[in-house]
Amino acid sequence: KQAVDAMGAKDYTTAISGLKKVYYRPYYRRQMGNAAYNLACCYALTSDAERAISWLEIAATDGYSEWDHIRKDSDLDSLRDDPRYKKLLEGK
């Protein structure tokens, strides 16, 4: 909850820290894809395309499959022209 609130407040450093805690705690397994997706958003919003794409790939591997949302989410606008982003969404 705190990490999502931090995202809303545009405090991406705090959000990233909190989301990583969620991602790496084993009892949050079913939330891993969502945490990874939100990490991708935070990194995209801080213009760190390399980490954003990496976390987006991890999110997909961990079961995040809201492809329509990924295509429309303005948090990811900075990635739209990245070939890795395009490849990830290819055929989805």
C-alpha positions in Angstrom: 0.0 0.0 0.0 2.8 2.5 0.9 4.6 1.8 -2.3 1.5 2.4 -4.4 0.8 5.6 -2.4 4.4 6.7 -3.1 3.9 6.1 -6.8 0.8 8.3 -6.7 2.8 11.0 -4.9 5.5 10.7 -7.6 8.0 9.6 -4.9 9.5 6.9 -7.2 12.5 6.2 -5.0 10.3 5.2 -2.1 8.0 3.3 -4.4 10.8 1.4 -6.0 12.1 0.4 -2.6 8.7 -0.7 -1.3 7.9 -2.6 -4.5 11.1 -4.5 -4.4 10.3 -5.6 -0.8 7.0 -6.9 -2.0 8.5 -8.6 -5.0 11.3 -10.4 -3.1 9.2 -11.7 -0.2 8.1 -15.3 -0.8 4.7 -14.9 0.9 3.7 -12.3 -1.7 4.2 -14.8 -4.7 0.8 -14.1 -6.2 1.6 -10.3 -6.2 5.0 -10.7 -7.9 3.8 -9.9 -11.4 2.0 -6.7 -10.2 4.9 -5.6 -8.2 7.3 -6.1 -11.1 4.9 -4.2 -13.4 4.7 -1.3 -11.0 8.5 -1.3 -10.8 8.6 -1.1 -14.6 6.3 1.9 -14.4 8.4 3.6 -11.8 11.6 3.1 -13.8 9.9 4.3 -17.0 8.7 7.4 -15.2 12.3 8.1 -14.0 13.6 7.7 -17.6 15.5 4.5 -16.8 14.4 2.5 -19.9 16.9 -0.3 -19.3 15.5 -1.2 -15.8 11.9 -0.5 -16.9 12.1 -3.0 -19.8 13.8 -5.5 -17.6 11.1 -5.3 -15.0 8.4 -5.4 -17.6 9.9 -8.6 -18.9 10.0 -10.0 -15.4 6.4 -9.0 -14.9 5.4 -11.0 -18.0 7.4 -14.0 -16.8 5.7 -13.8 -13.4 2.2 -13.8 -15.0 1.3 -10.2 -15.6 -0.6 -10.4 -18.8 -2.8 -7.2 -18.9 -1.5 -6.5 -22.4 -4.2 -3.9 -23.3 -3.4 -2.1 -20.1 0.3 -2.1 -20.9 -0.4 -0.6 -24.3 -2.5 2.2 -22.8 -0.7 2.9 -19.5 0.8 6.4 -19.8 3.4 5.5 -17.2 5.1 3.5 -20.0 5.0 6.2 -22.7 8.7 6.7 -22.6 9.2 3.1 -23.7 6.9 3.1 -26.7 9.6 3.5 -29.3 12.0 1.1 -27.6 12.5 -2.0 -29.8 12.5 -4.3 -26.7 9.2 -2.9 -25.6 7.8 -3.5 -29.1 9.2 -7.1 -29.1 7.7 -7.8 -25.7 4.2 -6.8 -27.0 4.6 -8.5 -30.3 1.7 -11.0 -30.8 0.1 -10.2 -27.5 
